[in-house]
Amino acid sequence: MSINKMSYKGQVVIPKQLREKYGLKPEQNIKITEIDGHIAIIPLLDDPIKDTRGILKKTHPMIVSSADELIKEYREEEKSL
């Protein structure tokens, strides 16, 4: 934890360790909001469609890549019942 001062213009410095941890880069757009009585800084994606492509497959290995595979899985489940 670090303690910083806010400038007279309302500017603060996000510590390097936190910028690196959350992938914040210079000139990156961020959203500043209030969540449960706290100030939150939320990094925004440069290209939301490009940056989130394939995210479900990476985070959820059970998600199949095609409808044919999904149908096959359902049929195999029905056979085992």
VMD Tcl script that draws the C-alpha trace (Angstrom):
set ca {
  {0.00 0.00 0.00}
  {1.24 3.45 -0.81}
  {0.05 6.85 0.34}
  {-0.12 9.53 -2.33}
  {-1.21 13.16 -2.43}
  {-3.73 14.52 -4.84}
  {-2.50 17.55 -6.79}
  {-4.38 20.83 -6.73}
  {-5.76 19.84 -10.16}
  {-7.20 16.62 -8.71}
  {-4.52 14.38 -10.26}
  {-3.12 11.29 -8.56}
  {-0.35 8.89 -9.49}
  {-1.24 5.21 -9.67}
  {1.74 3.31 -8.24}
  {3.87 1.45 -10.81}
  {3.22 -1.91 -9.13}
  {-0.55 -1.49 -9.57}
  {-0.23 -0.18 -13.15}
  {1.80 -3.26 -14.06}
  {-0.48 -5.66 -12.18}
  {-3.60 -4.38 -13.96}
  {-1.98 -3.67 -17.33}
  {-2.57 0.08 -17.29}
  {-0.70 1.89 -20.04}
  {-0.04 5.60 -20.69}
  {-2.86 7.37 -22.56}
  {-5.20 4.41 -21.91}
  {-8.84 5.31 -21.34}
  {-10.16 4.52 -17.88}
  {-13.52 4.82 -16.19}
  {-13.62 6.39 -12.74}
  {-16.74 5.53 -10.79}
  {-18.06 4.94 -7.30}
  {-18.74 1.40 -6.10}
  {-20.10 0.79 -2.61}
  {-18.84 4.13 -1.34}
  {-15.33 3.73 -2.82}
  {-13.68 5.27 -5.86}
  {-12.90 2.65 -8.52}
  {-10.65 2.94 -11.58}
  {-11.70 0.60 -14.38}
  {-9.45 0.17 -17.44}
  {-11.36 0.38 -20.71}
  {-10.55 -1.76 -23.72}
  {-9.22 -0.06 -26.85}
  {-11.28 -2.30 -29.13}
  {-13.82 -4.23 -27.02}
  {-14.75 -6.65 -29.79}
  {-11.17 -7.51 -30.72}
  {-9.94 -7.62 -27.13}
  {-12.69 -9.99 -25.95}
  {-12.67 -12.36 -28.92}
  {-12.20 -15.92 -27.68}
  {-12.37 -14.99 -24.00}
  {-15.02 -17.60 -23.21}
  {-12.98 -20.43 -24.69}
  {-9.95 -19.36 -22.65}
  {-11.80 -19.08 -19.37}
  {-14.34 -21.86 -19.84}
  {-12.85 -25.03 -21.36}
  {-16.27 -26.72 -21.33}
  {-17.55 -24.37 -24.04}
  {-17.46 -26.08 -27.41}
  {-16.47 -24.47 -30.67}
  {-19.43 -25.47 -32.83}
  {-23.09 -26.42 -32.72}
  {-22.24 -29.89 -34.08}
  {-19.99 -30.58 -31.11}
  {-22.69 -29.37 -28.72}
  {-25.27 -31.71 -30.28}
  {-22.83 -34.62 -30.03}
  {-22.26 -33.88 -26.35}
  {-26.02 -33.80 -25.65}
  {-26.53 -37.10 -27.47}
  {-23.72 -38.75 -25.50}
  {-25.24 -37.50 -22.25}
  {-28.63 -38.91 -23.25}
  {-27.09 -42.31 -24.02}
  {-25.47 -42.47 -20.60}
  {-28.82 -41.85 -18.81}
}
mol new
graphics top color blue
foreach p $ca { graphics top sphere $p radius 0.5 }
foreach p [lrange $ca 0 end-1] q [lrange $ca 1 end] { graphics top cylinder $p $q radius 0.2 }
display resetview
